Amino acid sequence: MATIYLIPCVLADDVSETIPTYVVDAIKQCNVVFAENERTARRFFKLMDKSIAIEQFEWFAIHKVEAEQISSFKQKIKENKTIAIISEAGCPGIADPGQILIAEAQKLQCTIKPMVGPSSILLALMASGMSGQQFEFVGYLPIDNGERIKAIKALEAASLKNNSTKIFIETPYRNNQLVETILKTCDKNTKLCIAANITAPNESIITATIAEWQKKIPALHKQPVIFLIHAGI
């Protein structure tokens, strides 16, 4: 039976200390790699251990998981290969296209081994001071400004009703526009956590009320950011 290793990747360049050493041992056991970004994965393997022979693997891209990729994945499972699934950053299967392949592996009753590593979503939640008992990750908000405002209001209302933390992300070049919309839309007492560049030397994870953020609007253009809101006291 094929074994599927879910390989965590660094969130910031060259921060190899965030990856446990046992992940390298798992990589070396694999024959096949399904990577969201092959170039990133190759660089990551060399960062972790220069002795890893990059060309020993069969490489497949999963940034656009279509029928062909799923077929290739199933074929490698039938061949009893040991397969690595790796995200471009963080943990595969978490806000990541690799989850589609993992679902196929579950259907085929493969052995699936998730490896410990950094998840920007969980790290941001841990450091936010917001509720870790009730939380929801909702991915990207709508691009259309009107729909985005509706989504933010709905998240804020749900947070207030359920005493829950709402977590979301944005394409880095639209971060500043999202912050502007949040600050104009949410109640002044709602808490907003902005977690930027997690694990990098310039990491910043700050929680403040909307009223407080309005006095010191951050510049976040092209930075990797996780946003969290929690309404109420």
Helices and strands as residue ranges (DSSP letters): E 3-7, G 16-18, H 22-29, E 32-35, H 38-48, G 54-56, E 58-61, H 67-78, E 82-86, H 98-107, E 111-114, H 120-128, E 135-140, H 145-162, E 165-169, G 172-174, H 175-185, E 191-196, E 204-209, H 210-213, E 225-230
